[in-house]
Amino acid sequence: MTRRIALVIEYDGTNFSGFQRQKNASSIQGEIENAIESLTRRETILRGAGRTDAGVHATGQVAAFDTESVLPIPQIVSGLNNYLCEDIAIKSAYEVSGLFDPRRDALSRVYRYRLLESEHRSPFRKDFTQLVRIGLNTNKMQSAAATLLGTHDFRAFSGSQPAGKSYTRLLSRIDIWRNNDEIAVEFEGNAFLPQQIRRTVAALVDVGYSKTTIEKFEQMLTSGIQGAAQKVFPARGLTLREVKYTGLPWRENAITTNN
C-alpha cells in the first residue's frame, strides 16, 4: 500500500543551489530524495511547499513523498537523518492523506530576514545575516511596511517571471523588531514572488536610513514597474520559518514569532 509521508525540514542553505533538484548542483530536494532511496531502496519524488533559492535557509520547510515502505514514522525520521549531511535535518514526519499537497494546501508561509546592525561583520553570523550600519529607524520601516499589507500587484518588488504569470499576492503580516544587535523582518503571506522579500527588505532599509520616504516607497508599490525596487539583499539573511496548514499535527508545535 502506498503511503504519503510529510516531512518538516530544517536546513542551512549556504552550500546548496536551492531547494529544487538541479542536474549539476547540490540541492535540498536532491539530497533528501537520495536519502529516501537509500532508506527504502526505491526512487521517489519529494514535493516541497516552497522552492527556496540558493543560500536561503529553513527551519520549517514542509515536503512530502510517496512510499511503499512499512517503516514506522520514528524509523523514517532517524533513518533519513542518518543518510543526510549535517546541513539538513528532518525535524519530524507524519503520515498524511494521499491527497495532501504541501504547496497547494498551504494557507500561508512565514519568512524571516535577519539584519545585523553593527560597525563590523560577525564571522559566526555571516551566513545568516546581512550586515547594515548602525542607525536604522525601525519605526519608519514598520510604517512603510504597513502600506504593503493586503492583496497587491507586487511586481515592483519581484524579479522576472515567465510571461503570463500573476504578480498578485496576499501579504497578511510584516513584523519588525530588534533583538540586541539584530533586526528581524518577518513576512507572512499566501505565497511570494522571486526575490520579493529580499527586494522589499532592501527598500525598507532605505526608508530606515531616510534615503527614501514612506510616500516614495508606496509610490514604488503602485508604479506597476517590474523590479522597480532594484536593490536585492543577499539570500543568506533569509529563512523559511514555517508553512501553515489546516488540521495538520505539527501546527501544535508551530514556531512562534519571537523565536
C-alpha positions as CSV (number, residue, x, y, z in Angstrom):
1,M,0.0,0.0,0.0
2,T,1.3,3.5,-0.9
3,R,1.7,5.9,2.0
4,R,2.2,9.6,1.7
5,I,4.7,11.0,4.3
6,A,5.0,14.7,5.1
7,L,8.3,15.9,6.5
8,V,9.2,19.1,8.4
9,I,12.7,20.0,7.4
10,E,15.4,22.3,8.7
11,Y,18.5,23.2,6.6
12,D,21.4,25.6,6.3
13,G,21.1,26.6,2.6
14,T,24.6,28.1,2.3
15,N,26.2,25.3,0.3
16,F,23.2,24.4,-1.8
17,S,21.8,25.6,-5.1
18,G,18.3,25.9,-3.6
19,F,15.6,23.5,-2.7
20,Q,14.7,22.3,-6.2
21,R,16.7,19.5,-7.7
22,Q,19.2,20.5,-10.4
23,K,21.3,18.4,-12.7
24,N,24.8,19.7,-11.9
25,A,24.4,21.2,-8.5
26,S,23.7,20.0,-4.9
27,S,20.1,20.8,-3.8
28,I,18.0,20.1,-0.7
29,Q,15.4,18.1,-2.7
30,G,18.1,16.0,-4.3
31,E,19.8,15.2,-1.0
32,I,16.6,14.2,0.6
33,E,15.5,12.1,-2.4
34,N,18.8,10.3,-2.3
35,A,18.4,9.7,1.4
36,I,14.9,8.3,0.9
37,E,16.2,6.0,-1.8
38,S,19.0,4.7,0.5
39,L,16.5,4.1,3.3
40,T,13.6,2.5,1.3
41,R,15.6,1.1,-1.8
42,R,13.1,2.9,-4.0
43,E,13.3,6.1,-6.1
44,T,10.7,8.8,-5.3
45,I,9.9,12.4,-5.9
46,L,9.9,14.9,-3.0
47,R,7.5,17.8,-3.4
48,G,8.1,20.9,-1.3
49,A,5.9,23.7,0.0
50,G,8.4,26.3,-1.3
51,R,11.3,26.4,-3.7
52,T,13.8,28.4,-1.6
53,D,16.6,30.0,-3.6
54,A,20.3,29.2,-3.4
55,G,21.6,30.3,0.0
56,V,18.2,30.6,1.7
57,H,17.7,28.6,4.9
58,A,14.7,26.9,6.5
59,T,13.6,25.9,10.0
60,G,10.1,24.8,8.9
61,Q,10.1,23.7,5.3
62,V,7.4,21.1,4.5
63,A,7.7,18.4,1.9
64,A,6.0,15.1,1.1
65,F,6.8,11.9,-0.7
66,D,5.0,8.6,-1.5
67,T,6.5,5.3,-0.4
68,E,5.6,1.6,-0.2
69,S,7.8,1.2,2.9
70,V,6.2,-0.1,6.0
71,L,8.8,1.5,8.3
72,P,7.3,3.3,11.3
73,I,7.5,7.1,11.3
74,P,10.2,7.3,14.0
75,Q,12.4,5.0,12.0
76,I,11.8,7.1,8.8
77,V,13.0,10.2,10.7
78,S,16.0,8.6,12.2
79,G,16.9,6.7,9.0
80,L,16.7,9.8,6.8
81,N,18.8,11.8,9.3
82,N,21.4,9.0,9.3
83,Y,21.8,9.4,5.5
84,L,21.6,13.2,5.3
85,C,24.6,15.5,5.6
86,E,24.8,17.7,8.7
87,D,23.4,20.7,6.9
88,I,19.9,19.1,6.6
89,A,17.7,17.6,9.3
90,I,14.3,16.0,9.3
91,K,12.7,17.5,12.4
92,S,9.5,15.4,12.3
93,A,7.4,13.3,9.9
94,Y,3.7,12.4,9.6
95,E,1.6,10.0,7.6
96,V,-1.0,12.2,5.8
97,S,-3.8,11.8,3.2
98,G,-2.8,10.8,-0.3
99,L,-4.4,14.0,-1.4
100,F,-2.1,16.2,0.7
101,D,-0.1,18.7,-1.5
102,P,2.4,20.7,0.5
103,R,2.4,23.6,-1.9
104,R,-1.2,23.9,-2.9
105,D,-2.7,23.1,0.5
106,A,-0.5,25.7,2.4
107,L,-2.6,28.5,3.9
108,S,0.5,30.8,4.3
109,R,4.2,30.8,4.5
110,V,6.3,32.7,7.1
111,Y,9.8,34.0,6.1
112,R,12.2,36.0,8.3
113,Y,15.1,38.2,7.2
114,R,17.8,39.0,9.7
115,L,19.8,42.2,9.7
116,L,23.0,42.6,11.8
117,E,23.2,46.3,12.8
118,S,26.9,46.7,13.6
119,E,30.1,48.6,12.9
120,H,31.8,45.3,12.0
121,R,31.0,41.9,10.5
122,S,30.4,38.8,12.5
123,P,32.2,35.7,11.2
124,F,29.9,33.5,13.2
125,R,26.7,35.0,11.7
126,K,27.9,35.9,8.2
127,D,25.9,33.0,6.6
128,F,22.6,34.0,8.4
129,T,22.5,37.8,8.5
130,Q,23.0,40.9,6.3
131,L,25.3,43.5,7.8
132,V,23.9,47.0,7.9
133,R,25.4,50.1,9.6
134,I,24.1,51.4,12.9
135,G,21.2,53.9,12.8
136,L,18.2,52.2,11.3
137,N,14.9,53.7,12.2
138,T,12.7,50.7,12.6
139,N,9.6,52.8,13.3
140,K,9.8,54.3,9.8
141,M,10.4,50.8,8.4
142,Q,7.3,49.4,10.1
143,S,5.2,52.4,8.8
144,A,6.4,51.7,5.2
145,A,5.8,48.0,5.6
146,A,2.2,48.7,6.6
147,T,1.5,50.0,3.1
148,L,2.2,46.5,1.7
149,L,-0.4,44.7,3.7
150,G,-3.3,43.2,1.8
151,T,-3.6,41.9,-1.8
152,H,-1.5,43.8,-4.3
153,D,0.3,43.5,-7.5
154,F,3.9,43.2,-6.2
155,R,5.8,43.3,-9.5
156,A,7.8,46.3,-8.3
157,F,9.4,44.0,-5.7
158,S,9.8,41.0,-7.9
159,G,12.4,39.5,-10.1
160,S,11.4,38.4,-13.6
161,Q,8.7,35.8,-14.1
162,P,7.6,33.9,-17.2
163,A,5.1,35.7,-19.4
164,G,1.5,35.4,-18.2
165,K,2.4,34.7,-14.5
166,S,0.5,36.7,-12.0
167,Y,2.3,39.2,-9.7
168,T,-0.7,39.4,-7.3
169,R,-0.1,38.1,-3.8
170,L,-1.7,38.5,-0.3
171,L,0.6,39.8,2.3
172,S,-1.1,39.4,5.7
173,R,1.7,40.4,8.2
174,I,5.0,42.2,8.4
175,D,6.6,42.5,11.8
176,I,9.9,44.2,12.5
177,W,11.7,44.0,15.9
178,R,15.1,44.3,17.5
179,N,16.9,41.6,19.3
180,N,20.2,43.0,20.7
181,D,22.3,43.9,17.6
182,E,19.9,42.2,15.2
183,I,16.8,43.4,13.5
184,A,14.3,40.8,12.3
185,V,11.8,41.5,9.4
186,E,9.2,38.7,9.3
187,F,6.7,38.3,6.5
188,E,3.6,36.1,6.3
189,G,1.7,35.7,3.0
190,N,-0.1,33.2,0.9
191,A,2.9,33.0,-1.5
192,F,5.9,35.1,-2.6
193,L,7.4,36.2,-5.9
194,P,11.0,35.6,-6.9
195,Q,13.3,37.9,-4.8
196,Q,10.2,39.6,-3.3
197,I,11.3,39.5,0.3
198,R,14.9,40.4,-0.4
199,R,14.0,43.4,-2.5
200,T,11.4,44.5,0.0
201,V,13.8,44.4,2.9
202,A,16.4,46.3,1.0
203,A,13.8,49.0,0.2
204,L,12.6,49.1,3.8
205,V,16.2,49.6,4.9
206,D,16.5,52.7,2.6
207,V,13.4,54.0,4.4
208,G,15.0,53.3,7.8
209,Y,18.1,55.4,6.8
210,S,15.9,58.2,5.3
211,K,17.4,57.5,1.9
212,T,13.8,57.5,0.6
213,T,10.4,58.5,2.1
214,I,7.5,56.3,3.0
215,E,5.5,58.1,0.3
216,K,8.0,57.2,-2.4
217,F,8.1,53.7,-1.1
218,E,4.3,53.4,-1.5
219,Q,4.6,55.0,-5.0
220,M,7.0,52.3,-5.9
221,L,4.5,49.6,-5.0
222,T,1.8,51.2,-7.2
223,S,4.2,52.0,-10.1
224,G,3.4,48.8,-12.0
225,I,7.1,48.6,-13.0
226,Q,8.6,45.1,-12.6
227,G,11.7,45.3,-10.5
228,A,11.3,49.0,-9.6
229,A,12.9,48.1,-6.2
230,Q,16.3,47.5,-7.8
231,K,18.4,46.6,-4.8
232,V,18.3,42.9,-3.9
233,F,19.7,41.8,-0.5
234,P,21.7,38.6,-0.3
235,A,19.9,35.2,0.2
236,R,21.9,34.4,3.3
237,G,19.7,36.5,5.6
238,L,16.5,34.8,4.7
239,T,14.9,31.8,6.4
240,L,11.6,29.9,5.7
241,R,10.3,29.7,9.2
242,E,7.0,27.9,8.9
243,V,4.4,26.7,6.5
244,K,0.8,26.8,7.8
245,Y,-2.0,24.3,7.1
246,T,-5.4,23.5,8.4
247,G,-5.7,20.4,10.6
248,L,-2.1,19.0,10.4
249,P,-0.4,17.8,13.6
250,W,2.8,19.9,13.6
251,R,0.7,23.1,13.9
252,E,0.5,22.3,17.7
253,N,4.3,22.9,17.8
254,A,4.4,25.8,15.4
255,I,7.3,28.3,15.7
256,T,6.3,31.5,17.4
257,T,7.1,34.9,16.0
258,N,9.8,35.8,18.5
259,N,11.8,32.6,18.4
